[in-house]
Amino acid sequence: MSISDKQTVKSTTEKLLLDIQGNTAVITINNPPANTWDDESLPALKQLVDDLNADRNIYALVITGQGEKFFSAGADLNKFADGDKAVARQMARIFGEAFEALQAFRGVSIAAINGYAMGGGLECALACDIRIAEEHAQMALPEASVGLLPCAGGTQNLSWLVGEGWAKRMILCGERITAEKAEKIGLVEEVVAKGEALSTAIALAQRVAKQSPVAVSACKTLVHNARGNNSLAVGCMQERELFVDLFDTKDQKEGVNAFLDKRKPEWKNA
C-alpha cells in the first residue's frame, strides 16, 4: 500500500502507520515484536483519530497490526514493574483517552485482528464498531493474572458485546478464546483465513462509502446511546429527532434525489 501524495493527515509516530485509500483510513500498529501500546503511540492514536474526524473525506477507519502474529499484545508491562501509582494513573488516562477517541470516531471503525489481541490490544478492537478476525487469532483480557485490570474500556465494552457470563469467564477466569469461539459468542463479526482480515475489512469499509456519512454518524450515535440507561421510549424519540435533523443536510437531499433519478449519490458529508 502506498500513501497518496494528496494525503493531508499524518501520523506523528512511526509506531502507527497511516494509509489513506479513497474514503478509508488504514492504521497499522507498528511496534514490534508484539505491537504493544505505550506513552508515544497512545496519544498519537488520539491525535490521529481527531485529525481523521476533521477530514470530511474520511468515512471509515480500519486498524490492524504489523506482521502475522500480533494484532497487539496490549501494554508494555515494564511500565508497571516498579509499582509507581503516578505512572499507572498516566497510562490509564492515555489508554482511556485513545480508545475513547477511537470509539467516538464519527465514521465506521473496523478492527482487522490479524493475530493475538491481548489486554489493551483487545480493548483497542473492542473500541471499534466491527471486528474481523483471522482464523489463527486468539483473544484475552489477562490483566488480573498479573495483578491488574482492564482499564481502557475492557470491562464495559466486553460485557456489552458478549454478555456478563462470558465477560466474567474472560476477565475473572483469564480465559483465552480462539477466533472461532469469539465469533460464536459475538465478540467478532466474521472469521477469515490467515492473511485476509485487512483486505476483508477494507472491502467492508468501502461499502460504507455508499452510505451517507452524516446518516451513518447519526445512526452510530443512536446505537451507542442504546447501551445506556435510556428507556426504549427515549431511544425512539431520539431516533425521530435525528431523522428530522438530517433534513438540514445536503446529503439527505442528494440521497433521496439520486435514488429517484436512478443515479449514484455524490456525498458531501455535510
C-alpha positions as CSV (number, residue, x, y, z in Angstrom):
1,M,0.0,0.0,0.0
2,S,1.3,3.4,-0.9
3,I,0.4,6.7,0.8
4,S,-1.3,9.1,-1.6
5,D,0.5,12.3,-2.4
6,K,-2.7,14.1,-1.6
7,Q,-2.8,12.7,1.9
8,T,-3.0,15.6,4.4
9,V,-3.5,13.7,7.7
10,K,-0.2,12.3,9.0
11,S,0.7,10.0,11.9
12,T,3.0,11.7,14.5
13,T,4.9,8.4,15.2
14,E,6.4,5.5,13.3
15,K,4.6,3.2,15.7
16,L,1.4,4.0,13.8
17,L,1.4,3.8,10.1
18,L,-1.3,5.6,8.1
19,D,-2.5,4.8,4.6
20,I,-5.5,6.6,3.0
21,Q,-7.3,4.5,0.5
22,G,-10.2,6.5,-1.0
23,N,-12.5,7.3,1.8
24,T,-10.9,4.8,4.2
25,A,-8.0,5.4,6.6
26,V,-5.9,2.3,7.4
27,I,-3.9,2.5,10.6
28,T,-1.3,-0.2,11.3
29,I,0.1,-0.7,14.8
30,N,3.8,-0.9,14.1
31,N,5.7,-1.6,17.4
32,P,7.4,-4.9,17.1
33,P,7.8,-7.5,18.3
34,A,4.3,-7.6,19.8
35,N,2.8,-4.2,18.7
36,T,2.4,-3.0,22.3
37,W,0.9,0.4,23.2
38,D,3.0,3.0,25.0
39,D,3.1,6.7,26.0
40,E,4.1,7.6,22.5
41,S,1.6,5.6,20.4
42,L,-1.5,6.1,22.6
43,P,-1.5,10.0,22.4
44,A,-0.6,9.6,18.7
45,L,-3.7,7.5,18.1
46,K,-5.9,10.0,19.8
47,Q,-4.5,12.8,17.7
48,L,-4.8,10.7,14.5
49,V,-8.4,9.9,15.2
50,D,-9.1,13.6,15.9
51,D,-7.5,14.6,12.6
52,L,-9.4,12.0,10.7
53,N,-12.6,13.2,12.2
54,A,-11.8,16.7,10.9
55,D,-11.2,15.3,7.4
56,R,-14.6,15.2,5.8
57,N,-13.4,12.9,3.0
58,I,-12.8,10.1,5.5
59,Y,-15.8,7.9,6.1
60,A,-14.3,4.7,7.6
61,L,-11.2,3.6,9.6
62,V,-9.5,0.2,9.7
63,I,-6.9,-0.7,12.3
64,T,-4.7,-3.7,12.2
65,G,-1.3,-5.0,13.4
66,Q,2.0,-5.2,11.6
67,G,3.2,-8.7,10.9
68,E,1.4,-12.1,11.0
69,K,1.5,-12.9,14.7
70,F,0.2,-9.9,16.7
71,F,-2.7,-7.5,16.3
72,S,-1.5,-6.1,19.7
73,A,-0.3,-7.6,22.9
74,G,-1.5,-4.5,24.9
75,A,0.6,-2.5,27.3
76,D,4.3,-2.9,27.9
77,L,4.3,-4.3,31.5
78,N,7.8,-2.9,32.1
79,K,5.9,0.4,32.7
80,F,4.3,-1.1,35.8
81,A,7.1,-3.1,37.3
82,D,8.1,-0.7,40.0
83,G,4.5,-0.1,41.2
84,D,4.6,3.7,40.6
85,K,1.0,4.9,41.0
86,A,1.7,8.2,39.1
87,V,2.8,6.1,36.1
88,A,-0.2,3.9,36.5
89,R,-2.5,6.9,36.6
90,Q,-0.9,8.5,33.5
91,M,-1.0,5.2,31.5
92,A,-4.6,4.6,32.5
93,R,-5.5,8.1,31.3
94,I,-3.9,8.0,27.9
95,F,-5.2,4.4,27.3
96,G,-8.7,5.7,28.1
97,E,-8.4,8.8,26.0
98,A,-7.0,7.0,23.0
99,F,-9.6,4.2,22.9
100,E,-12.5,6.5,23.8
101,A,-11.5,8.7,20.8
102,L,-11.5,5.6,18.6
103,Q,-14.9,4.6,19.9
104,A,-16.2,8.1,19.3
105,F,-14.9,8.2,15.7
106,R,-17.7,9.7,13.7
107,G,-17.5,7.1,10.9
108,V,-17.3,3.3,10.9
109,S,-14.3,1.7,12.6
110,I,-13.2,-1.9,11.8
111,A,-10.6,-3.9,13.6
112,A,-8.7,-6.4,11.4
113,I,-7.4,-8.8,14.0
114,N,-4.5,-10.5,12.3
115,G,-3.2,-12.3,15.4
116,Y,-3.0,-12.2,19.1
117,A,-5.2,-9.4,20.6
118,M,-4.4,-9.4,24.3
119,G,-5.2,-6.9,27.1
120,G,-5.0,-3.4,25.7
121,G,-4.8,-4.9,22.3
122,L,-8.2,-6.5,22.6
123,E,-9.5,-3.3,24.2
124,C,-8.5,-1.4,21.1
125,A,-10.5,-3.9,19.0
126,L,-13.4,-3.6,21.4
127,A,-13.5,0.2,20.8
128,C,-14.1,-0.4,17.1
129,D,-17.6,-0.8,15.6
130,I,-16.8,-4.1,13.9
131,R,-14.2,-6.8,14.4
132,I,-12.9,-9.2,11.7
133,A,-10.5,-11.9,13.0
134,E,-8.2,-14.3,11.2
135,E,-8.7,-17.9,12.0
136,H,-5.5,-18.3,14.0
137,A,-6.1,-15.2,16.1
138,Q,-6.6,-15.5,19.9
139,M,-8.1,-13.0,22.3
140,A,-7.9,-12.4,26.0
141,L,-8.1,-9.9,28.8
142,P,-5.5,-11.4,31.2
143,E,-4.8,-8.4,33.3
144,A,-6.0,-10.0,36.6
145,S,-3.3,-12.7,36.2
146,V,-0.6,-10.0,36.7
147,G,-2.5,-8.1,39.4
148,L,-4.1,-5.6,37.2
149,L,-7.4,-5.0,35.5
150,P,-8.6,-3.8,32.0
151,C,-8.7,0.0,32.3
152,A,-9.4,1.1,28.8
153,G,-13.0,0.0,28.4
154,G,-12.5,-3.7,28.6
155,T,-14.9,-4.5,31.4
156,Q,-17.5,-2.2,29.9
157,N,-17.3,-3.0,26.2
158,L,-16.8,-6.7,26.5
159,S,-19.8,-7.1,28.8
160,W,-21.9,-5.2,26.3
161,L,-20.8,-7.4,23.4
162,V,-20.8,-10.9,24.8
163,G,-22.9,-10.7,28.0
164,E,-21.9,-10.8,31.6
165,G,-21.2,-14.6,31.7
166,W,-18.6,-14.6,29.0
167,A,-17.1,-11.3,30.1
168,K,-16.6,-12.9,33.6
169,R,-15.0,-16.0,32.1
170,M,-12.5,-14.0,30.1
171,I,-11.8,-11.3,32.8
172,L,-12.2,-13.1,36.1
173,C,-11.1,-16.6,35.0
174,G,-8.5,-15.4,32.5
175,E,-9.9,-17.5,29.7
176,R,-8.3,-17.1,26.3
177,I,-10.5,-17.7,23.3
178,T,-10.0,-18.6,19.7
179,A,-11.4,-16.7,16.7
180,E,-14.0,-19.4,16.2
181,K,-15.2,-19.1,19.8
182,A,-15.1,-15.3,19.5
183,E,-17.4,-15.4,16.6
184,K,-19.7,-17.8,18.3
185,I,-20.2,-15.6,21.4
186,G,-20.4,-12.3,19.4
187,L,-17.0,-10.9,20.1
188,V,-16.1,-10.7,16.4
189,E,-18.5,-10.4,13.5
190,E,-16.5,-12.5,11.0
191,V,-13.6,-15.0,10.9
192,V,-11.5,-15.2,7.7
193,A,-8.5,-17.2,6.6
194,K,-5.0,-16.2,7.7
195,G,-3.8,-13.0,5.9
196,E,-7.3,-12.0,4.8
197,A,-8.5,-9.8,7.7
198,L,-7.2,-6.5,6.3
199,S,-8.5,-7.0,2.8
200,T,-11.9,-8.1,4.1
201,A,-12.0,-5.1,6.5
202,I,-11.1,-2.7,3.7
203,A,-13.7,-4.2,1.4
204,L,-16.3,-3.7,4.1
205,A,-15.1,-0.1,4.8
206,Q,-15.5,0.7,1.1
207,R,-19.2,-0.3,1.4
208,V,-19.5,2.5,4.0
209,A,-18.7,5.0,1.2
210,K,-22.0,4.1,-0.5
211,Q,-23.9,5.3,2.6
212,S,-24.4,8.9,3.6
213,P,-21.6,9.7,6.1
214,V,-23.8,12.1,8.1
215,A,-26.6,9.5,8.2
216,V,-24.1,6.8,9.3
217,S,-22.8,9.1,12.1
218,A,-26.3,9.7,13.4
219,C,-27.1,6.0,13.3
220,K,-24.0,5.2,15.2
221,T,-24.9,7.7,17.9
222,L,-28.2,6.1,18.3
223,V,-26.8,2.6,18.6
224,H,-24.3,3.7,21.2
225,N,-27.0,5.5,23.1
226,A,-28.8,2.2,23.4
227,R,-26.1,1.0,25.7
228,G,-27.0,3.5,28.3
229,N,-29.8,3.6,30.8
230,N,-32.3,5.3,28.4
231,S,-35.6,3.6,28.0
232,L,-36.9,2.3,24.7
233,A,-39.2,5.3,24.5
234,V,-36.4,7.7,24.9
235,G,-34.3,6.0,22.3
236,C,-37.2,6.0,19.8
237,M,-37.7,9.7,20.5
238,Q,-34.0,10.4,19.8
239,E,-34.4,8.4,16.5
240,R,-37.2,10.6,15.4
241,E,-35.3,13.8,16.3
242,L,-32.1,12.8,14.5
243,F,-34.2,11.7,11.5
244,V,-35.7,15.2,11.1
245,D,-32.2,16.8,11.8
246,L,-30.9,15.0,8.7
247,F,-33.2,17.3,6.6
248,D,-30.8,20.1,7.4
249,T,-28.0,18.3,5.5
250,K,-27.0,18.3,1.8
251,D,-26.6,14.5,1.9
252,Q,-30.3,14.0,2.7
253,K,-31.4,15.9,-0.4
254,E,-28.7,14.3,-2.5
255,G,-29.5,10.8,-1.4
256,V,-33.3,10.9,-2.0
257,N,-33.0,12.7,-5.3
258,A,-30.2,10.3,-6.5
259,F,-32.5,7.4,-5.8
260,L,-35.4,9.0,-7.6
261,D,-33.2,9.9,-10.5
262,K,-31.7,6.3,-10.6
263,R,-28.1,7.6,-10.2
264,K,-25.3,7.1,-7.8
265,P,-25.3,9.7,-5.0
266,E,-22.4,12.1,-4.6
267,W,-22.0,12.5,-0.9
268,K,-20.7,15.8,0.6
269,N,-20.6,14.7,4.2
270,A,-22.4,17.9,5.0
